[in-house]
Amino acid sequence: MKFSKDSSSTVTVYSRQGSFQARAYHLTCSLCGNQYWQSYTEKKTADQLNHREYYKSAINDRYFMTTRATAFESQYVREIIVDCELGRSFEDVAERFNRLYASSGERGHIHKTRVEDAFFVHTLITHTNDNISVHIDNVSNRPVFDDVCDSVIEDVFKSGSPWLKHKCETAGCSEGFIMCDGNEKLSRRICAAPRQSYKFTKNMPSVVTRCGNSPVFGGAHKKPSKYCENHLHLDSDEPLRKKILLTVNLPDQYVSTRIVDIASDLPSNEYTSMHIACKKAANITHYHDRTAGIMAIVRPCGIVIDWREMYTCESSSQLFVQLLKVMDEEGSNVKFVGYDRACEFAPFLRNLKKKGNVGAEKLLEAEYLVDKFHIKGHTTSSCNPYHPECEFHPSLPKFSEISTVNTECAEQCFSWLKRFKNIVKYMTASRFRFFLHVVIDAHNKNLEKKRSRN
């Protein structure tokens, strides 16, 4: 390896004392053209795309560079991360810096995109505990973190959340109570491709979902579209008639590979269980240009043990898939499941069990109840404590073990989570999932610290 002469460029450094100009030196290999900067290596690959590999050690240096023209004081980036975890948007963090610390002149001010890049570089290195490699967008010259975000989230979902086995002294937590609920506020824009129906194998329910990719937002060199890059061909009038083979990560004993028909209509039995439940199909909100939010599973102490995106609406089949993953985890200790639509979900499981579904049989080992707040609006006999067929009211004797449990833990968690709704609204799918993973994990760790102090 041979290096040409050192060269330098002007870099703007952002710190808690303000912004200032500095000189950044780098080496260039005369054989391959790779450039070696303080915090990363930049190289052009065979596909003619610029790639940047950030060093794992960079976040421990006093200053680290996100681009050749931008550097941050490491301590200030940690402050940025805490601000974002508390609900400040990247734009608000930038505005706060510009009011308090920025030096005079336009170059001393920070833009929200620089704050966002610093957040993702630092948190991705922290979560992977390794170097991260990203490609550089040829138009904006910004790093694209989507592939790394996908890799982190895929590992999290495959290995299972470390919070699944959480237990504490909070009423209901060690007794095995969890609360499931959907939050429609935490949504993002998605591709307008047709809804997709998972054709499950024998004795499995159908799950209706959508393409989860972000639409093409457009810009100075790109035309906007309501479709993502993979579905831009749908802008034409040609009918779409093809099937896609899809594999979903679920416990092997419950489900295997199945076919997705993206040209078919919704299955007619998607809401077959709703006629016996308190919430009618007409009251279910369907989303077409954005996701339906997230489904979260929360312990009574406030710890979020699992969450997933919802793409069409909150449905029993989606919760079925999610609960399988949770209850299949050894030591998850789930005996009671609270859900505001338990009177719909439990009959849905029984219907699957009659068809020989082993996953439904496993989920029915738990007892299901409606939370204390929503039960007031339920009208069927299964939710009426004075009716002999009642089985989901939280005041029933079979729930005496958790009579003091906080069944509103999910709603209380959502009152905290909704502060992020404007931050994630226009994020890509990859950034959305990774960002929520970071803030929810930080929230859980903070609750643990508070409990240990008490």
C-alpha positions in Angstrom: 0.0 0.0 0.0 1.4 3.4 -1.0 0.1 6.7 0.3 0.2 10.0 -1.5 1.0 13.2 0.4 -1.3 14.1 3.3 -4.0 16.6 2.4 -6.3 18.6 4.5 -9.7 20.2 4.3 -11.8 22.6 6.4 -14.2 21.0 8.8 -16.9 22.5 11.0 -16.8 21.1 14.6 -19.9 21.2 16.8 -19.5 21.0 20.5 -21.2 22.1 23.7 -19.0 25.2 23.7 -20.2 26.2 20.2 -19.0 25.6 16.7 -15.6 26.3 15.3 -13.5 25.7 12.2 -10.7 23.1 12.1 -8.4 21.3 9.6 -9.0 17.6 9.0 -6.1 15.6 7.5 -6.4 12.4 5.5 -4.3 9.9 3.6 -5.1 8.7 0.1 -3.8 5.3 -1.2 -2.1 5.9 -4.6 -3.0 2.3 -5.7 -6.7 1.9 -4.9 -7.7 5.5 -4.1 -9.1 4.7 -0.7 -9.2 7.8 1.6 -8.4 7.3 5.3 -10.0 10.0 7.6 -9.9 10.3 11.3 -13.2 8.5 11.9 -13.8 6.5 8.7 -12.4 5.1 5.5 -14.0 6.1 2.2 -13.6 4.0 -0.9 -15.2 3.4 -4.3 -16.3 -0.1 -5.0 -16.7 -2.1 -8.2 -20.3 -0.8 -8.6 -18.9 2.8 -8.7 -20.7 3.7 -5.4 -18.9 5.5 -2.7 -18.8 3.5 0.5 -17.8 4.8 4.0 -16.8 2.5 6.9 -17.0 4.2 10.3 -14.6 2.9 12.9 -15.9 1.4 16.1 -13.4 3.4 18.1 -14.5 6.7 16.6 -17.2 7.3 19.1 -14.7 7.1 21.9 -12.5 9.8 20.5 -12.9 13.4 21.7 -14.1 14.4 18.2 -15.4 12.2 15.4 -16.3 13.1 11.8 -19.6 12.2 10.1 -18.6 13.7 6.8 -15.4 15.3 5.4 -16.8 18.7 6.3 -18.6 17.9 9.6 -17.3 16.8 13.0 -18.8 16.5 16.5 -17.6 16.5 20.0 -18.4 13.0 21.2 -19.8 14.3 24.5 -22.2 16.6 22.6 -23.4 13.7 20.4 -24.3 11.8 23.6 -26.3 14.9 24.6 -28.1 14.8 21.3 -29.0 11.2 21.7 -30.5 11.8 25.2 -32.5 14.8 23.8 -33.9 12.5 21.0 -34.7 9.8 23.5 -36.7 12.3 25.5 -38.8 13.3 22.4 -36.9 16.2 20.8 -36.9 16.1 17.1 -33.7 16.5 15.1 -35.0 19.9 14.0 -35.6 21.0 17.6 -32.1 19.8 18.6 -30.5 21.8 15.8 -32.6 24.9 16.6 -31.6 24.6 20.3 -27.9 24.5 19.3 -28.2 27.4 17.0 -29.8 29.6 19.6 -27.4 28.6 22.4 -24.0 27.8 20.9 -23.7 28.6 17.2 -21.1 31.1 16.3 -21.9 34.0 13.9 -22.1 33.2 10.2 -24.0 30.5 8.3 -21.2 27.9 8.6 -21.5 28.0 12.4 -25.1 26.9 12.3 -26.1 23.2 12.3 -28.8 21.7 10.1 -31.1 18.9 11.3 -29.7 16.5 8.7 -26.3 16.8 10.4 -27.9 16.1 13.8 -29.7 13.1 12.3 -26.5 11.6 10.8 -24.6 12.0 14.1 -27.4 10.2 15.9 -27.5 7.3 13.6 -23.7 6.9 13.3 -23.3 6.9 17.1 -26.2 4.6 18.0 -25.5 2.1 15.2 -21.9 1.7 16.3 -23.1 1.4 19.9 -25.7 -1.3 19.1 -23.5 -3.3 16.7 -20.3 -2.8 18.7 -18.5 -3.0 15.5 -17.5 -0.9 12.4 -20.4 0.1 10.3 -20.3 0.3 6.5 -22.7 2.6 4.5 -23.0 3.8 1.0 -23.0 7.5 0.1 -25.9 9.0 -1.8 -24.6 10.5 -5.0 -27.0 13.4 -4.9 -27.1 14.5 -1.3 -23.6 13.2 -0.5 -25.1 11.9 2.8 -24.6 8.4 4.3 -27.5 6.0 3.8 -28.0 3.9 7.0 -31.0 1.8 5.9 -29.0 -1.5 5.3 -27.3 -1.3 8.7 -30.6 -0.4 10.4 -32.2 -3.4 8.8 -29.4 -5.7 9.9 -29.7 -4.6 13.5 -33.5 -4.9 13.7 -33.4 -8.3 11.9 -31.0 -9.6 14.6 -33.2 -8.2 17.4 -36.4 -9.8 16.0 -34.6 -13.1 15.4 -32.9 -13.4 18.7 -35.9 -12.0 20.6 -36.1 -9.0 22.9 -33.9 -9.2 26.0 -36.9 -7.8 27.9 -39.2 -10.9 27.3 -38.1 -12.6 30.5 -38.5 -9.4 32.6 -40.0 -9.8 36.1 -40.2 -7.4 39.0 -42.1 -6.7 42.2 -44.8 -4.6 40.5 -48.2 -6.1 40.9 -48.9 -8.5 38.1 -45.4 -8.5 36.6 -44.2 -11.7 38.4 -47.7 -13.2 38.1 -47.3 -13.3 34.3 -49.5 -10.4 33.1 -49.0 -8.6 29.8 -51.1 -5.9 28.2 -51.4 -5.7 24.4 -52.6 -2.6 22.6 -52.3 -0.8 19.3 -51.1 2.8 18.9 -52.1 4.4 15.6 -50.2 7.7 16.2 -46.7 6.2 15.6 -47.1 5.9 11.9 -45.1 6.7 8.7 -45.8 7.1 5.1 -45.8 3.9 3.0 -46.0 2.7 -0.5 -49.4 2.6 -2.1 -49.0 -0.9 -3.6 -52.0 -3.1 -3.1 -52.6 -4.9 0.1 -51.2 -8.4 0.4 -52.8 -11.5 1.9 -50.5 -14.1 3.4 -51.8 -17.5 2.3 -50.9 -19.4 5.4 -50.5 -23.2 5.4 -53.2 -25.5 6.6 -55.0 -24.4 9.8 -53.4 -21.0 9.9 -55.2 -17.7 9.6 -54.8 -15.2 6.8 -52.8 -12.0 7.5 -53.4 -8.9 5.5 -50.5 -6.5 5.2 -49.0 -4.0 2.9 -45.6 -3.1 1.3 -43.8 -1.5 4.2 -41.3 0.5 2.1 -41.4 4.3 2.0 -42.7 6.0 -1.1 -40.3 8.0 -3.4 -40.3 11.4 -1.8 -38.6 13.0 -4.8 -36.3 16.0 -4.9 -34.2 18.1 -7.2 -33.3 15.2 -9.4 -36.1 12.7 -8.7 -39.8 12.7 -9.4 -42.0 12.0 -6.4 -44.3 9.0 -6.4 -46.8 7.3 -4.1 -45.0 4.0 -4.7 -41.6 2.8 -3.4 -38.6 2.1 -5.7 -39.7 -1.6 -6.0 -43.2 -0.7 -7.1 -42.6 2.2 -9.4 -43.9 0.1 -12.3 -47.4 0.3 -10.7 -47.6 3.9 -11.9 -48.5 2.4 -15.3 -52.0 1.1 -16.1 -50.9 -2.5 -16.6 -52.7 -4.9 -14.3 -50.5 -6.7 -11.8 -50.9 -10.5 -11.8 -48.1 -12.3 -10.1 -47.3 -14.2 -7.0 -44.4 -13.7 -4.6 -42.8 -16.4 -2.5 -42.3 -15.0 1.0 -40.7 -16.4 4.2 -41.8 -15.1 7.5 -39.7 -15.5 10.7 -41.9 -17.5 13.1 -41.5 -20.6 15.3 -41.1 -23.5 12.9 -43.7 -25.7 14.5 -46.4 -23.1 13.8 -45.9 -21.9 10.3 -43.7 -22.3 7.2 -43.2 -20.7 3.8 -46.4 -19.5 2.2 -47.5 -17.7 -1.0 -48.5 -14.0 -1.1 -50.9 -13.0 -3.8 -50.6 -9.2 -4.2 -53.2 -9.0 -6.9 -56.1 -10.6 -4.9 -58.7 -8.8 -2.9 -58.9 -9.0 0.9 -60.0 -12.4 2.1 -63.7 -12.4 2.9 -63.2 -14.0 6.3 -60.6 -11.4 7.5 -63.0 -10.1 10.2 -65.2 -13.2 10.7 -64.7 -13.1 14.5 -65.9 -9.5 14.8 -69.6 -10.3 14.8 -69.3 -11.9 18.2 -67.1 -9.1 19.6 -67.9 -5.7 21.1 -66.1 -3.7 18.4 -67.8 -3.9 15.0 -66.0 -4.1 11.7 -67.4 -0.7 10.7 -65.5 1.0 13.5 -62.1 -0.4 12.4 -60.0 2.3 10.8 -58.1 1.2 7.7 -55.0 3.0 6.5 -53.9 3.4 2.8 -51.2 6.0 2.6 -49.5 5.3 6.0 -49.0 2.5 8.4 -51.6 1.7 11.1 -49.1 2.4 13.9 -47.6 -0.2 16.2 -48.8 -3.1 18.3 -47.0 -3.1 21.7 -46.9 -5.7 24.5 -46.2 -4.1 27.9 -45.6 -5.4 31.4 -47.6 -3.7 34.2 -44.4 -2.0 35.3 -44.2 -0.1 32.0 -41.5 -2.3 30.4 -42.2 -2.8 26.7 -41.3 -6.4 26.0 -42.2 -6.5 22.3 -43.6 -4.3 19.5 -44.3 -4.6 15.8 -45.6 -2.4 13.0 -49.2 -2.7 11.8 -49.7 -2.0 8.1 -53.5 -2.2 7.4 -55.3 -2.1 10.7 -55.3 -3.7 14.2 -56.4 -7.3 13.7 -56.5 -10.6 15.5 -54.3 -12.3 13.0 -51.5 -9.8 13.5 -51.6 -10.1 17.2 -51.7 -13.9 16.9 -48.4 -13.9 15.0 -46.8 -11.5 17.5 -47.9 -13.4 20.6 -46.6 -16.6 19.1 -43.2 -15.1 19.0 -43.5 -13.8 22.6 -44.9 -16.9 24.2 -42.6 -19.2 22.4 -39.7 -17.6 24.2 -38.5 -19.8 27.0 -39.1 -18.1 30.4 -41.4 -15.4 29.0 -43.9 -16.3 31.8 -47.2 -15.3 30.2 -50.3 -16.4 32.2 -52.7 -13.5 31.7 -53.1 -11.4 28.5 -55.0 -8.1 28.7 -56.3 -6.7 25.4 -59.1 -4.2 24.7 -60.5 -6.6 22.1 -60.0 -9.9 24.1 -63.7 -10.8 23.4 -62.7 -10.9 19.7 -59.3 -12.4 20.0 -60.1 -15.4 22.3 -62.9 -16.7 20.0 -60.6 -16.2 17.1 -58.0 -18.5 18.8 -60.7 -21.1 19.6 -61.8 -21.3 16.0 -58.2 -21.9 14.9 -57.8 -24.6 17.6 -60.8 -26.4 16.3 -59.0 -26.6 12.9 -56.0 -28.2 14.6 -53.7 -25.2 14.9 -51.1 -25.9 17.5 -50.1 -22.2 17.8 -53.7 -21.3 18.9 -53.7 -24.2 21.3 -50.5 -22.8 22.9 -51.9 -19.2 23.2 -55.1 -20.5 24.8 -53.0 -21.7 27.7 -53.2 -18.1 28.9 -56.3 -16.3 30.3 -57.6 -13.3 28.4 -59.3 -10.2 29.8 -60.4 -6.7 28.7 -58.7 -3.8 30.6 -60.6 -1.9 33.2 -60.9 1.3 31.1 -62.2 -0.2 27.9 -64.5 -2.8 29.5 -67.0 0.0 30.3 -67.8 0.3 26.6 -68.2 -3.4 26.0 -71.8 -4.7 25.6 -71.8 -8.4 24.8 -72.7 -11.1 27.3 -69.0 -12.3 27.4 -68.0 -8.9 28.9 -71.0 -8.4 31.2 -70.1 -9.4 34.8 -73.7 -10.0 35.7 -74.2 -12.5 32.8 -73.4 -16.2 33.4 -71.5 -16.4 30.1 -69.1 -13.6 31.1 -65.4 -14.6 30.7 -63.4 -11.4 29.9 -64.4 -8.9 32.7 -61.3 -8.1 34.9 -63.4 -8.4 38.1 -64.1 -12.1 37.6 -62.8 -14.5 40.4 -60.4 -16.2 38.0 -58.5 -12.9 37.8 -58.3 -12.4 41.5 -54.5 -13.1 41.4 -54.1 -9.9 39.4 -56.9 -7.9 40.8 -54.6 -5.0 41.7 -52.7 -5.0 38.4 -52.4 -1.8 36.3 -54.2 -2.7 33.2 -53.7 0.7 31.7 -49.9 0.3 31.5 -50.0 0.2 27.7 -52.0 3.4 27.4 -49.7 5.1 29.9 -46.7 3.9 27.8 -48.4 5.4 24.6 -48.8 8.7 26.3 -45.0 8.8 26.4 -44.4 7.3 22.9 -46.7 9.7 21.1 -44.1 12.5 21.5 -42.2 10.8 18.7 -45.0 10.8 16.2 -43.8 13.9 14.3 -40.2 12.6 14.4 -40.9 9.3 12.7 -43.6 10.4 10.3 -41.4 10.8 7.2 -38.7 8.2 8.1 -37.9 5.3 5.9 -39.0 1.9 7.2 -35.5 1.0 8.3 -34.8 4.2 10.2 -38.3 4.1 11.7 -37.8 0.6 13.2 -34.3 1.3 14.4 -35.2 4.6 15.9 -38.1 3.2 17.9 -35.9 0.3 19.0 -33.4 2.8 20.4 -35.9 4.9 22.2 -37.9 2.0 23.6 -34.8 0.2 24.8 -33.6 3.5 26.5 -37.0 3.9 28.1 -36.9 0.3 29.5 -33.4 0.8 30.9 -34.4 4.1 32.5 -37.3 2.4 34.2 -35.0 -0.3 35.5 -32.6 2.3 36.9 -35.4 4.2 38.7 -36.7 0.9 40.2 -33.2 0.0 41.4 -32.8 3.4 43.1 -36.1 2.9 44.9 
